[in-house]
Amino acid sequence: MAVSQKDRVDVKLVALDMDGTLLNDEQTISEENRKAIKEAEEKGVYVVLSTGRTLMTCREFAESLELSSFLITANGSEIWDSSFQLVERQLLHPDHVKMMWELRNLHNTDFWAASVDKVWRGEFPEDIHSYEWLKFGFDIPDNEVRNRVLEELKKNKELEVTNSSPTNIEVNAIGINKAAALAKVSERLGFTMDNVMAVGDSLNDIAMIKEAGLGVAMGNAQDIVKETADWITDTNTEHGVAKAIRHWVLR
């Protein structure tokens, strides 16, 4: 769907991915983006960070923005309220984590994983079943190896497989994605996904971009994300979030 100026969406919530979207390449939020977010909230529009990051790695950003409603983390595995109290959590089964850890070792890839209390990089626990897991990720620059790992993962129908950059793979439990979490947040706030503008750049953003009333791809987004979106804004280094908010919410 191509959204025209004549076909305005009644945006009541702006959902923002973080890496490659809200954050620039220095991993900071530009003043332009901060100002547009603040103006949207002052207008009564909710702004929700919807990220693959865990609360541990995004809370500081969320606090600095002083957002008024909810926070979606780990690709939708967790929903937090504005006081950072847990609203909902859905876990990845330890058996699946064990399988992915073995797959990682077989191909000797870089990895990271998130349990509810820690982000694992480099080290990994021996007793995988002693932890509550949110997601598992691979980073594989080699296209051939990455495709082999992807093929193996996609055989398992209990896994939700996406990415947050062209070289990585992110895995959650099936049905866990940013769109499903945003639908729950919207319901709690009294409207539907038709009133959501979702902005992102990677495969883990596609579901929310598809299901939102207005899906926006960043100028630096992966091609498939741009093809899915209703509208394309500027890149994350050119304050694309601010441009989208000003164009669709503040005008």
C-alpha positions in Angstrom: 0.0 0.0 0.0 1.3 3.4 -0.9 0.2 6.0 1.7 -0.5 9.4 0.2 -0.9 12.8 1.9 -4.7 12.4 1.2 -4.8 9.0 3.0 -3.5 10.1 6.4 -3.3 7.6 9.2 -4.6 8.6 12.6 -1.3 7.8 14.5 -1.8 7.4 18.2 1.4 5.4 18.8 4.9 5.6 17.2 6.9 2.3 17.5 10.6 2.8 17.1 13.3 0.2 16.5 16.6 1.2 18.1 19.7 0.0 16.3 19.9 1.3 12.7 16.7 3.4 13.4 16.5 5.6 16.4 20.3 5.3 17.1 22.9 6.8 14.8 26.1 5.0 14.0 27.7 6.4 17.2 24.9 4.6 19.1 23.4 7.9 20.3 20.0 9.6 19.8 20.3 12.8 17.9 18.9 16.0 19.2 16.6 16.2 16.2 15.1 12.7 17.0 14.8 13.6 20.7 13.0 16.9 19.9 10.5 15.2 17.5 9.7 12.4 20.0 9.1 15.0 22.8 6.8 17.0 20.6 4.9 13.8 19.6 4.4 12.9 23.3 3.3 16.5 24.1 0.7 16.1 21.4 -0.6 13.0 23.2 0.9 10.4 20.9 2.6 7.5 22.6 6.1 6.7 21.6 7.2 3.1 22.3 10.7 1.7 21.8 10.3 -1.7 20.2 13.8 -3.3 20.1 15.7 -6.5 19.9 17.8 -5.3 22.9 17.2 -6.5 26.4 16.1 -4.1 29.1 19.7 -4.1 30.4 21.0 -2.6 27.2 18.2 -0.1 26.4 16.9 1.2 29.7 19.3 4.1 29.8 18.0 5.3 26.4 14.4 4.8 27.4 14.9 6.7 30.7 16.6 9.6 28.8 13.5 10.0 26.5 11.1 10.1 29.5 8.5 8.0 27.6 5.0 7.7 29.0 3.7 4.2 28.2 5.4 0.9 27.4 8.7 -0.6 26.3 9.1 -3.7 24.1 12.4 -5.6 24.4 14.0 -8.8 23.1 12.0 -8.6 19.8 8.7 -8.8 21.8 9.7 -11.4 24.4 9.1 -8.8 27.1 6.8 -5.8 27.6 7.6 -3.3 30.4 5.5 -0.4 31.7 6.8 3.2 32.0 8.1 2.4 35.5 10.1 -0.6 34.1 7.8 -3.1 35.8 7.4 -6.3 33.8 4.0 -6.6 32.2 4.6 -9.8 30.2 7.5 -12.2 29.4 7.6 -15.2 27.0 10.6 -17.5 27.0 12.6 -19.5 24.5 12.8 -23.2 25.6 16.2 -24.2 26.9 16.2 -27.3 24.6 16.2 -24.9 21.6 19.0 -22.8 23.1 21.0 -26.0 23.6 20.5 -26.9 20.0 21.6 -23.5 18.8 24.6 -23.5 21.1 25.6 -26.8 19.5 25.0 -25.4 16.0 27.1 -22.4 16.9 30.0 -24.7 18.0 29.6 -26.9 14.9 30.2 -23.8 12.6 32.4 -21.8 15.1 30.4 -18.6 14.7 30.2 -15.5 16.8 27.1 -15.5 19.0 25.2 -13.7 21.7 22.3 -14.8 23.8 20.0 -13.1 26.3 18.7 -14.7 29.5 16.4 -12.7 31.8 19.3 -11.4 33.8 22.3 -11.4 31.5 23.5 -10.9 27.9 26.0 -13.6 27.1 28.9 -12.9 24.8 32.0 -15.0 24.6 31.2 -17.1 27.6 28.2 -19.5 27.9 26.8 -21.5 30.9 27.2 -25.3 31.0 23.9 -25.8 32.6 21.7 -24.2 30.0 18.5 -25.4 31.6 19.2 -23.4 34.8 18.4 -20.2 33.0 15.4 -18.4 31.6 16.1 -17.5 27.9 14.7 -14.7 25.8 16.6 -15.1 22.5 19.7 -16.5 20.8 21.7 -14.7 18.1 24.5 -15.6 15.6 26.7 -13.2 13.7 28.1 -14.8 10.5 29.7 -12.6 7.9 30.3 -15.7 5.6 27.1 -15.9 3.4 27.5 -19.7 2.8 27.9 -20.5 6.5 25.0 -18.2 7.4 22.7 -19.8 4.9 23.6 -23.2 6.2 22.7 -22.2 9.7 19.5 -20.5 8.5 18.4 -23.7 6.7 19.0 -25.7 9.9 17.1 -23.2 12.1 14.1 -23.0 9.7 13.5 -26.7 10.0 12.3 -26.1 13.5 8.8 -24.8 13.4 8.9 -23.7 17.1 11.4 -20.9 16.3 10.9 -17.3 15.0 13.9 -16.5 12.9 14.8 -12.9 11.9 17.8 -10.6 11.9 18.8 -7.1 13.1 21.6 -6.7 10.5 22.5 -8.3 7.2 25.1 -10.6 8.8 23.3 -11.8 11.9 20.5 -14.2 12.8 18.1 -13.6 15.7 16.0 -16.4 17.2 13.0 -16.2 19.5 10.2 -18.6 20.3 7.6 -18.9 17.5 5.0 -16.2 17.6 7.3 -13.8 19.5 7.7 -10.7 17.4 7.4 -6.9 17.7 4.0 -6.8 16.0 2.4 -9.3 18.4 3.8 -7.2 21.4 2.6 -3.9 19.8 -0.9 -5.3 19.3 -1.0 -6.1 23.0 0.3 -2.7 23.9 -2.2 -1.0 21.6 -5.1 -2.9 23.2 -4.0 -1.8 26.6 -4.0 1.8 25.5 -7.4 1.5 23.9 -6.8 1.3 20.1 -5.6 -1.1 17.4 -2.6 -1.5 15.1 -4.4 0.7 12.6 -3.3 3.6 14.8 0.3 2.6 15.0 3.2 4.0 12.9 6.1 1.5 13.1 9.6 2.5 12.0 12.5 0.0 11.5 15.4 -1.2 9.3 15.8 -5.0 9.6 14.0 -8.3 9.3 12.9 -8.2 13.0 11.0 -5.1 12.1 9.1 -6.5 9.2 6.2 -7.9 11.2 5.4 -4.6 12.9 5.9 -2.6 9.7 3.4 -5.0 7.9 0.8 -4.9 10.6 0.9 -1.3 11.5 -1.5 1.2 10.0 1.6 2.9 8.7 4.9 1.1 8.1 8.0 3.2 7.7 11.4 1.9 6.5 14.6 3.7 7.2 16.7 5.0 4.3 19.4 2.5 5.4 17.0 -0.4 5.8 17.5 -3.8 4.2 15.9 -3.9 0.7 13.1 -6.3 1.8 12.1 -3.9 4.6 11.8 -1.1 2.1 9.7 -3.2 -0.2 7.4 -4.1 2.7 7.0 -0.5 4.0 4.4 2.1 3.1 6.9 4.9 3.2 10.7 5.4 3.3 12.3 8.0 5.5 15.9 9.2 5.7 18.7 7.1 7.2 19.6 6.8 10.9 22.5 9.2 10.4 20.1 11.8 8.8 17.5 11.8 11.6 15.1 9.6 9.7 13.0 9.0 12.8 12.5 12.8 13.3 11.6 13.2 9.6 8.9 10.4 9.8 7.4 11.8 13.0 7.3 15.4 11.6 5.8 14.2 8.3 3.1 11.9 9.7 2.4 13.0 13.3 3.3 16.6 13.8 2.0 18.2 10.6 
